[in-house]
Amino acid sequence: MMTILAFLLAILILVGFHEFGHYITAKFCGIIVERFSIGFGPVLWKKTPKNPFDTEFVLSAIPLGGYVKLLDSKERTDLTTEQAGKAFDQQVLWKRSLVVAAGPFANFLLAWVLLSALFLSNPMQVKPILDEPNANTIAAMEGVEAGDEVRGFALLDANVEEQAVNFEDIPSWNRLRWKLLRAIFSGEGFALEVDHESKGVYRIDFPKEKIQSLNMEQDLFEQLGLKMRRSTPMATFRLETSFFQALTLASDRVYDITVVSIMSIRALVLGEVSFSQISGPIGIANMAGQSAQSGLIPYLGFLALISISLGLMNLLPLPMLDGGQLVFDFWEFIYGKGVSADFKAIAVKLGLGGILILTGIAVFNDISRLFHG
């Protein structure tokens, strides 16, 4: 029950905020919004507007998305000149593009707000103390020892051992994890500044060519040899931040998650990662339930991560998604006219087919994990 409730709440928040981005921007641009729906399919609840051309708010049965229906003058023959002027299709290009882009932007904004709240709560964090690396891993070959505490992280522009770098502070294992993922998926070398009780503070370089040799299908941290030291009790601390520090940390985390997500999509497209890595609604529901059971702070982190993923997914250049419409808008900007209705209809059908295929793969993966772990 907790899993279902956590999943439904996540859908309500994430989809609702995404569609609210479209809605509020459309209203700001003077466009009539006919319907605001969370979910698809049969209507479970709706608030019927009192006045014509006010917005109808709807909750539908299939909680896998939502939509905002904007007035289209080509679909109505009963519009006055004033009403037709408030139709979406009658707006100048920049207004139409702004409304389309507002949904994904709202998801990034929501993630930033959630992460800011998370950091302002002074959460408990695990110190970035490393365990003994397994033999033949990159960390073992580069000299990492058990008990090394990471103090700083820096990307390397080239494979130069003595390259001068400015280290970013790494107070927690979670922050280190996202920095490592960013370097791995970007294929960049990096350096760690570590502190050891007997050796003092020193630097360890992880060359670019070794990072690029990692197998993306296997456990990345296992291959690196960078493992969190699981002592009893765990070495934890309370991360205390000021208001502006929390905002800065949230911005940094949104950026890292976005870069890692984009690089993950790139790896998927290039075949470096198999489609078995894709998770669908069942997998997301399980993650929602697990994070909710762990407490409010992990749940906020989960919502922020999924919100960024939702924003990026909608920016993919596929018809039926916001990114596909932005591609059509860019075509219109370059050539001075939109794509033909016939071409757009075909593209939308192909895009819908692609989305259905990806959804089918994701659901299949979810079911496979349920039965095979």
C-alpha positions in Angstrom: 0.0 0.0 0.0 2.9 2.4 0.9 4.4 1.8 -2.6 1.1 2.5 -4.4 0.5 5.7 -2.4 4.0 6.9 -2.8 3.9 6.3 -6.5 0.5 8.1 -6.9 1.7 11.0 -4.9 4.9 11.2 -7.0 2.8 11.2 -10.2 0.5 13.9 -8.8 3.4 16.1 -7.9 5.7 15.5 -10.9 3.1 15.4 -13.7 1.0 18.1 -12.0 4.0 20.5 -11.8 5.0 19.7 -15.4 1.6 20.5 -16.8 1.3 23.5 -14.5 4.3 24.9 -16.3 2.5 24.7 -19.6 -0.7 26.0 -18.0 0.6 29.0 -16.2 2.7 30.1 -19.2 -0.2 29.7 -21.5 -2.3 31.9 -19.2 0.5 34.4 -19.0 0.6 34.6 -22.8 -3.2 35.1 -23.0 -4.0 31.6 -24.4 -7.2 29.8 -23.5 -6.6 26.5 -21.7 -9.6 24.2 -22.2 -8.5 21.3 -20.0 -5.8 20.5 -17.4 -5.6 16.7 -16.9 -3.4 14.5 -14.7 -3.6 11.0 -16.2 -5.1 9.7 -19.4 -8.2 7.6 -20.2 -11.5 7.5 -18.3 -12.2 10.5 -16.1 -12.3 9.8 -12.4 -13.0 13.4 -11.2 -13.4 16.7 -12.9 -14.1 20.3 -11.9 -16.4 21.8 -14.6 -15.8 25.5 -15.2 -18.7 27.9 -14.6 -17.8 30.1 -17.5 -17.2 29.1 -21.1 -13.5 28.9 -22.1 -12.4 28.6 -18.4 -10.2 25.6 -17.6 -11.7 22.2 -16.8 -9.5 20.3 -14.2 -9.5 16.5 -14.5 -8.0 13.5 -12.8 -8.0 10.4 -15.2 -7.6 6.7 -14.6 -4.2 6.0 -16.2 -1.6 7.7 -14.0 1.2 7.6 -16.6 1.3 11.3 -17.6 -1.0 14.2 -18.2 -1.8 16.9 -20.7 -3.0 20.5 -21.1 -5.4 21.1 -23.9 -5.1 24.5 -25.4 -7.7 26.2 -27.6 -7.2 25.4 -31.3 -9.1 27.7 -33.7 -9.0 25.0 -36.4 -11.1 22.7 -34.2 -13.8 25.2 -33.4 -16.3 27.0 -35.7 -18.1 28.9 -33.0 -15.3 31.3 -32.0 -15.6 35.1 -32.0 -12.7 37.1 -33.4 -11.5 37.8 -29.8 -11.7 34.1 -28.8 -9.9 33.0 -31.9 -7.1 35.5 -31.1 -6.6 33.6 -27.8 -6.1 30.2 -29.5 -2.7 28.5 -29.3 -2.3 28.1 -33.1 -2.9 31.9 -33.6 0.0 32.9 -31.4 3.4 34.1 -32.6 6.2 31.5 -32.7 8.0 32.6 -29.5 4.9 32.4 -27.4 4.1 28.9 -28.7 7.6 27.7 -28.1 7.7 29.3 -24.6 4.5 27.4 -23.6 5.9 24.1 -24.9 9.3 24.6 -23.2 7.7 25.6 -19.9 6.7 22.0 -18.9 10.2 20.5 -18.9 11.6 23.8 -17.3 9.0 23.4 -14.5 10.4 19.9 -13.8 14.0 21.3 -13.4 12.7 24.1 -11.2 10.8 21.6 -9.1 13.9 19.4 -8.7 15.9 22.5 -7.6 13.3 23.5 -5.0 13.1 20.0 -3.6 16.8 19.6 -3.4 17.1 23.1 -1.8 14.6 22.0 0.8 16.5 18.8 1.3 19.8 20.6 2.0 18.1 23.2 4.2 16.8 20.3 6.4 20.4 19.6 7.5 20.3 16.0 6.5 22.5 13.2 7.9 25.2 12.3 5.4 27.8 9.5 5.2 31.4 10.6 5.1 33.3 9.8 1.9 35.7 7.3 3.5 36.9 4.6 1.1 37.3 0.9 1.7 40.1 -1.3 0.5 39.8 -1.6 -3.3 39.7 -5.0 -4.9 42.8 -6.2 -6.7 43.3 -5.1 -10.3 40.8 -2.3 -10.1 41.7 1.2 -11.2 41.7 2.5 -7.6 44.1 -0.3 -6.4 46.5 0.4 -9.3 46.4 4.1 -8.5 47.2 3.6 -4.8 43.9 4.0 -3.0 44.1 2.6 0.5 41.4 1.7 3.1 40.6 4.6 5.3 41.3 7.3 2.6 38.8 10.1 3.1 38.0 12.1 0.0 38.2 15.8 0.6 38.1 17.1 -3.0 37.2 16.2 -6.6 38.4 17.7 -9.9 37.9 16.8 -13.6 41.1 16.6 -15.6 41.2 18.2 -19.0 43.8 15.8 -20.3 45.9 12.9 -19.1 48.5 15.0 -17.3 49.5 13.7 -14.0 50.8 17.0 -12.6 48.0 19.1 -14.0 47.1 21.9 -11.6 43.5 21.6 -10.6 41.0 23.4 -8.3 39.4 20.8 -6.1 35.7 21.0 -5.3 34.9 20.2 -1.7 33.4 16.7 -1.2 31.8 16.5 2.3 29.7 13.4 1.7 29.6 10.1 -0.1 26.5 11.1 -2.0 28.1 14.2 -3.5 31.2 12.1 -4.4 29.0 9.5 -6.1 27.4 12.0 -8.5 30.7 13.6 -9.3 32.1 10.1 -10.2 29.1 9.2 -12.3 29.5 12.5 -14.2 33.2 11.8 -14.9 32.4 8.1 -16.0 29.6 8.9 -18.3 31.5 11.9 -19.8 34.6 9.7 -20.3 36.8 12.2 -18.5 39.7 11.7 -16.2 39.5 13.0 -12.7 41.6 13.6 -9.5 40.8 13.0 -5.9 42.3 14.8 -3.0 42.3 12.3 -0.1 43.3 12.4 3.6 44.8 9.4 5.3 45.6 9.3 9.0 49.2 8.1 8.4 50.0 9.6 5.0 48.3 13.0 5.3 46.7 14.8 2.4 47.6 13.6 -1.1 46.3 13.5 -4.6 45.3 10.4 -6.7 44.7 10.7 -10.5 42.4 8.5 -12.5 43.5 8.9 -16.1 41.1 9.5 -18.9 42.0 6.3 -20.9 41.3 4.1 -17.8 37.9 5.7 -17.3 37.0 5.2 -20.9 37.9 1.5 -20.6 35.1 0.8 -18.1 32.4 -1.6 -19.1 29.1 0.3 -18.9 27.2 -2.9 -18.6 28.8 -3.8 -15.3 29.0 -2.2 -11.8 30.9 1.0 -12.5 32.0 1.6 -8.9 33.1 -2.0 -8.5 35.3 -1.6 -11.6 36.7 1.7 -10.3 37.4 0.2 -6.9 36.0 3.1 -5.1 33.7 1.7 -2.4 32.2 3.3 0.7 33.7 2.0 3.9 30.9 0.3 5.8 32.1 0.6 9.4 30.0 -0.1 12.5 28.7 2.4 13.3 28.8 4.3 10.0 30.8 7.5 9.9 28.0 10.0 9.5 27.6 13.7 10.1 24.9 16.4 9.9 25.3 18.6 6.8 24.6 22.1 8.0 24.1 24.8 5.4 23.0 28.4 5.2 20.1 29.3 3.0 22.3 30.4 0.1 24.6 27.4 0.5 21.6 25.1 0.2 20.5 26.9 -3.0 24.1 26.6 -4.5 24.3 22.9 -3.5 20.9 22.2 -5.1 22.0 24.0 -8.3 25.2 21.9 -8.4 23.3 18.7 -7.8 20.7 19.4 -10.5 23.5 20.1 -12.9 25.3 16.8 -12.1 22.2 14.7 -12.3 21.3 16.4 -15.6 24.7 15.7 -17.1 24.7 12.1 -16.0 21.2 11.6 -17.3 22.1 13.1 -20.7 25.2 10.9 -20.9 23.2 7.9 -19.9 20.7 8.6 -22.8 23.7 9.0 -25.2 25.2 5.7 -24.0 21.8 4.0 -24.6 21.5 5.4 -28.1 25.1 4.4 -29.0 24.6 0.9 -27.7 27.1 1.3 -24.8 24.3 0.4 -22.4 21.6 -2.2 -23.2 17.9 -1.5 -23.1 17.6 -3.8 -20.1 18.7 -0.8 -18.0 15.5 1.1 -18.7 12.9 1.2 -15.8 9.2 1.6 -16.3 6.3 2.4 -14.0 6.7 -0.7 -11.8 10.3 0.0 -11.2 9.6 3.7 -10.5 6.8 2.7 -8.1 9.2 0.4 -6.2 11.7 3.1 -5.9 9.0 5.5 -4.7 7.9 3.1 -2.1 11.4 2.3 -0.8 12.4 6.0 -0.6 9.1 6.9 1.2 9.6 4.1 3.7 13.1 5.5 4.4 11.7 8.9 5.3 10.8 12.3 3.9 14.4 13.3 2.9 15.1 10.2 0.7 11.7 10.7 -0.8 12.5 14.3 -1.7 15.7 13.1 -3.3 13.8 10.5 -5.3 11.2 13.1 -6.5 14.0 15.5 -7.6 15.8 12.7 -9.5 12.6 11.6 -11.3 11.6 15.2 -12.0 14.8 15.8 -13.8 14.4 12.6 -15.8 10.8 13.6 -16.7 12.0 17.0 -17.9 14.8 15.5 -20.0 12.5 12.8 -21.4 10.0 15.4 -22.6 12.8 17.3 -24.3 13.7 14.3 -26.5 13.2 15.2 -30.2 10.2 12.8 -30.6 6.8 13.9 -31.9 4.2 13.6 -29.2 6.8 15.0 -26.7 7.6 18.7 -26.0 11.0 18.2 -27.6 9.4 17.1 -30.9 7.2 20.2 -31.0 10.3 22.4 -30.3 12.0 20.8 -33.3 9.0 21.7 -35.5 9.1 25.2 -34.0 12.8 25.4 -34.9 12.0 24.4 -38.5 9.4 27.1 -38.7 11.9 29.7 -37.3 14.5 28.7 -39.9 12.3 28.4 -43.0 9.5 30.8 -42.0 6.7 28.3 -42.2 5.7 25.2 -40.3 6.0 21.6 -41.5 3.1 20.3 -43.5 0.1 18.8 -41.8 0.6 15.5 -43.6 4.3 15.3 -42.5 3.5 16.2 -39.0 0.7 13.5 -38.8 3.2 10.8 -40.0 5.9 12.0 -37.6 3.4 12.0 -34.7 2.4 8.4 -35.5 6.1 7.3 -35.8 6.9 9.1 -32.5 3.9 7.5 -30.8 5.1 4.1 -32.0 8.6 4.7 -30.7 7.2 5.8 -27.3 5.0 2.7 -27.1 8.0 0.5 -28.0 10.1 2.1 -25.2 7.3 1.8 -22.8 6.8 -1.9 -23.6 10.6 -2.5 -23.1 10.5 -0.7 -19.8 7.5 -2.7 -18.5 9.1 -5.9 -19.7 12.2 -5.1 -17.8 10.2 -4.3 -14.7 8.4 -7.6 -14.9 11.6 -9.5 -15.5 13.2 -7.9 -12.4 10.2 -8.9 -10.3 10.6 -12.6 -11.3 14.4 -12.8 -11.6 15.6 -10.1 -9.3 
